[in-house]
Amino acid sequence: MRLISMFKPELTVDDYPIDTRFHSDSEPSRPSRLKPIPWTATIINWPGMSGGGNTRLEALEDLRKSFDRFRATKKALPRPGTKVPIEFAAHERVGQHAQTVQVGFHFSD
């Protein structure tokens, strides 16, 4: 896929290796107000590029929407099969959410 993608003028989500998984309805380890999502679809080696749904097709469609949003905001797409580095927010952008930053993380011993 990676070699073929070098000759394509425009990449689509179908050019990437996708992993779909079903998560059984096991009880969460702690109470949550969030409903578990039974199906997820992710692009392999691309952290954060994923979708979820009640069916495999819904998860794939959600992944397609995420991919299209990314493509609309970024200039270049990573080549299929390459590892995409994790992207962190800039310090200035994090500072815009002072209330969230003040909460911080608390670890118990």
N, C-alpha and C positions, 0 to 999 in steps of 0.2 A: 504494500500500500504506500509506503513511504516513497519508493522510487517512482511509482506511477503518479503520485501527487505532485511531483516536481514539474510535470508536464501539463498539469491542469491549470487553466487560468483562474478558476474560482473553486474553492473547496466547499463542500457541504458536510453536514454531520454524518452522512452515509460513508464518507471517505475515512472515517476514524474507527479504530477498534472499540467496540462498545461492550460493556459487561452489564448484564441485567441479572438482578437477584431478587428472590422472594424471601421475605422475612416472616417467619411464622408468628402467629398471634400469641407469643409468650408474654407472660405478665411482666410489666416493667419493674425494675428493681426499686423504684421509688414512685410515689404518686406524681402524676403529671396531668396538666390540663390539655396537653397536646395529644391528638389521636395518632396512634402509630401508622406509618405508611407501609403497607405490605410489599410494594414493589419499588425498587430503585434501578435507575439506569445511569451508568457513569462512563465517561470516555477514559479509557485506560491511560495512565501516566499523566492525567490532567486533573490535579486536585481542584475540587470545587465545581467542576463542570459536570453537573448531575441533574437528574430529574426524578420525581417520585409520583406515585399514583396508586390507585386501588387495583389497577390491572397492569400487566406488562405493557400494553399499548399506551395507556395513560402515562406511564413512566417514560416511555420513549418519546411521546409527544411533548412532555414537559422538558425533557432534555433538549429536544429540537428547539423549543422556544428559548431556553437558556443560551443555546449556541447562537441563535439568530440575534439575540440581544447583545451578546459579546461581539459578534461580527459587526454589528452596526456601530459599536463604540470604539473598536480597536482598528488600527491600520493593517496590521499583519497577523495572520493566523499561524499558530505553530504547525509544523508539518506532522502529519499522522505518524504515530509510533515514536515520536520524540518525547522526552520527559519535559514537562512544563514546570518551571520553578514556581514556588508559592510566592504570591505577591502580597506584600504588607502595605497597609495604608500609611501615607506620609504623616509625620508628626503634627503638622498643621491641621490636617483633616481629622485626626484623632482628637485634637484640642477643641474642635467645634462641638464635641459631645462631652462637655465637662462633667455633667451629672453621671454619665456612665463611667468615665475615667475615675471619678472619686469613689465609686463603689469598690472597685478593685477586686482582688481575689483574696480570700481568707482560707488558709489551710489549717487544719487541726492536727495536732501531734498524735 
